[in-house]
Amino acid sequence: MGQPLTVGIVGCGAIAAQYLRTIGRLPQVRLVAVADLDPERARATARPYPGVEALGVAELIADPRIQVVLNLTVPAAHAEIALRAIAAGKDVYCEKPLAATSQDARRVLEAAREAGVRVGCAPDTVLGTGTQTARAAIDDGLIGRPVAATATMMTPGHERWHPNPDFYYAPGGGPLLDMGPYYVSSLVTMLGPVSTVIGAAGRTRAKRTIGSGPRQGEEIPVTVDTHVTGVLVHESGALSTLVMSFDAVATQAPNIEVHGEQGSLVVPDPNHFDGPVLLTRLGEDAARELPVSAGYTEAGRGVGLIDFLSDREPRAGGTLAFHVLDVMESLLASAHAGRSVDVESTCERPATVTLSNPATRGQGGVA
Ligand SMILES: NC(=O)c1ccc[n+]([C@@H]2O[C@H](COP(=O)([O-])OP(=O)(O)OC[C@H]3O[C@@H](n4cnc5c(N)ncnc54)[C@H](O)[C@@H]3O)[C@@H](O)[C@H]2O)c1
């Protein structure tokens, strides 16, 4: 193995623990430092990991030991942190969405191109065995020509469990920009890019009440749509129907189904790395579970960092993330305009992931 990839985390909030766990299991990745607007939060995050430093944000971004800045801040800060890291000559891997607006995301990608650095972006869940096995089934012709898909995410909203849920109800948030990246990335991975969208959206309440933590009971404003539906017309002609909602109590609908002329697939939750892929072929009565055939096994958030070790564009990459953000923004624009909207961007389907386990237990880079 060559030199490990050196990483610095900016943003030590709720999701950081999952990245720390993954990096701890990836011998090819080493965490050097963490930073946060709140220095005490950075110190508390670094404390269990001897050798990992708590730095100021500017200090971390300037640190010559760090190759990739892992940007785990809130969506409104994604572009600012990414641009600062790029200006310092670092690669950036950003939590989703790539930026709060496609305009900001475009600035990030252009700056990276000019600086000769690379941009990766969550979700890397679609590199797991769930979406990858479904994609392999489609590519192997098991459902014939894909014609349609459904993608459904319906919950009452994250304010019930997240102690600081403000960003979920501000620009860059809402069910579409928060959870849509998982679903749209999975759909694009399986069915290719989207050319046109038709949307409709609603907003049930002007305020939400925080349900946990020190701010429990506090009301926060809602400035985004909280129920977004629509149709994505893929360049291939396949039609995906999307429902993303923070206004529903529960659903029994599968997260994703893909339908082809010869068969239908149930695809597992794209917010997770794995899960059963079910196939029903035309003429068969019951679905059967497909053997796992592609993707990273035992993966966790952060596994997408591995691609920075090669010269490739990360598969959880900026071009895909930009297209996904463009699709989501176009869907909202369509909903507000009451007509279909063409999606300006496009992307290649990211390269497939061979069935493999990227981690070697106990050899992590943070412990
Ligand atoms: N919480 C989850 O379950 C979850 C799951 C998947 C993805 N995400 C994504 O991860 C990102 C972070 O979410 P979270 O839940 O951890 O949020 P959070 O509010 O818990 O944490 C964000 C952290 O970033 C810090 N921060 C904000 N702006 C900053 C700046 N300019 N410079 C330095 N630090 C800054 C905050 O102080 C905070 O500690 C979001 O993009 C979110 O969509 C969250």
PDBQT file of the ligand as one rigid body, heavy atoms in Angstrom, charges set to zero:
ROOT
HETATM    1  N1  LIG A 401     -27.389  14.328  10.477  1.00  0.00    +0.000 N 
HETATM    2  C1  LIG A 401     -27.532  13.349   9.611  1.00  0.00    +0.000 C 
HETATM    3  O1  LIG A 401     -28.082  12.281   9.907  1.00  0.00    +0.000 OA
HETATM    4  C2  LIG A 401     -27.008  13.512   8.207  1.00  0.00    +0.000 A 
HETATM    5  C3  LIG A 401     -27.051  12.385   7.396  1.00  0.00    +0.000 A 
HETATM    6  C4  LIG A 401     -26.500  12.479   6.114  1.00  0.00    +0.000 A 
HETATM    7  C5  LIG A 401     -25.970  13.664   5.676  1.00  0.00    +0.000 A 
HETATM    8  N2  LIG A 401     -25.983  14.768   6.473  1.00  0.00    +0.000 N 
HETATM    9  C6  LIG A 401     -25.435  16.002   5.937  1.00  0.00    +0.000 C 
HETATM   10  O2  LIG A 401     -24.268  16.343   6.665  1.00  0.00    +0.000 OA
HETATM   11  C7  LIG A 401     -24.133  17.772   6.722  1.00  0.00    +0.000 C 
HETATM   12  C8  LIG A 401     -24.030  18.179   8.185  1.00  0.00    +0.000 C 
HETATM   13  O3  LIG A 401     -25.176  17.722   8.844  1.00  0.00    +0.000 OA
HETATM   14  P1  LIG A 401     -25.178  17.520  10.441  1.00  0.00    +0.000 P 
HETATM   15  O4  LIG A 401     -26.441  16.829  10.748  1.00  0.00    +0.000 OA
HETATM   16  O5  LIG A 401     -23.903  16.950  10.891  1.00  0.00    +0.000 OA
HETATM   17  O6  LIG A 401     -25.301  19.058  10.880  1.00  0.00    +0.000 OA
HETATM   18  P2  LIG A 401     -24.946  19.698  12.310  1.00  0.00    +0.000 P 
HETATM   19  O7  LIG A 401     -25.640  20.988  12.378  1.00  0.00    +0.000 OA
HETATM   20  O8  LIG A 401     -25.161  18.676  13.375  1.00  0.00    +0.000 OA
HETATM   21  O9  LIG A 401     -23.364  19.924  12.207  1.00  0.00    +0.000 OA
HETATM   22  C9  LIG A 401     -22.776  20.852  11.323  1.00  0.00    +0.000 C 
HETATM   23  C10 LIG A 401     -21.496  21.351  11.951  1.00  0.00    +0.000 C 
HETATM   24  O10 LIG A 401     -20.843  22.231  11.028  1.00  0.00    +0.000 OA
HETATM   25  C11 LIG A 401     -20.382  23.362  11.735  1.00  0.00    +0.000 C 
HETATM   26  N3  LIG A 401     -20.286  24.483  10.797  1.00  0.00    +0.000 N 
HETATM   27  C12 LIG A 401     -21.300  25.139  10.181  1.00  0.00    +0.000 A 
HETATM   28  N4  LIG A 401     -20.818  26.097   9.375  1.00  0.00    +0.000 NA
HETATM   29  C13 LIG A 401     -19.471  26.048   9.490  1.00  0.00    +0.000 A 
HETATM   30  C14 LIG A 401     -18.411  26.790   8.913  1.00  0.00    +0.000 A 
HETATM   31  N5  LIG A 401     -18.649  27.783   8.063  1.00  0.00    +0.000 N 
HETATM   32  N6  LIG A 401     -17.142  26.456   9.248  1.00  0.00    +0.000 NA
HETATM   33  C15 LIG A 401     -16.892  25.448  10.126  1.00  0.00    +0.000 A 
HETATM   34  N7  LIG A 401     -17.866  24.707  10.701  1.00  0.00    +0.000 NA
HETATM   35  C16 LIG A 401     -19.132  25.004  10.387  1.00  0.00    +0.000 A 
HETATM   36  C17 LIG A 401     -21.391  23.593  12.845  1.00  0.00    +0.000 C 
HETATM   37  O11 LIG A 401     -20.827  24.335  13.903  1.00  0.00    +0.000 OA
HETATM   38  C18 LIG A 401     -21.736  22.141  13.231  1.00  0.00    +0.000 C 
HETATM   39  O12 LIG A 401     -20.877  21.647  14.236  1.00  0.00    +0.000 OA
HETATM   40  C19 LIG A 401     -25.358  18.344   6.011  1.00  0.00    +0.000 C 
HETATM   41  O13 LIG A 401     -25.021  18.665   4.682  1.00  0.00    +0.000 OA
HETATM   42  C20 LIG A 401     -26.351  17.199   6.033  1.00  0.00    +0.000 C 
HETATM   43  O14 LIG A 401     -27.222  17.232   4.914  1.00  0.00    +0.000 OA
HETATM   44  C21 LIG A 401     -26.469  14.714   7.749  1.00  0.00    +0.000 A 
ENDROOT
TORSDOF 0
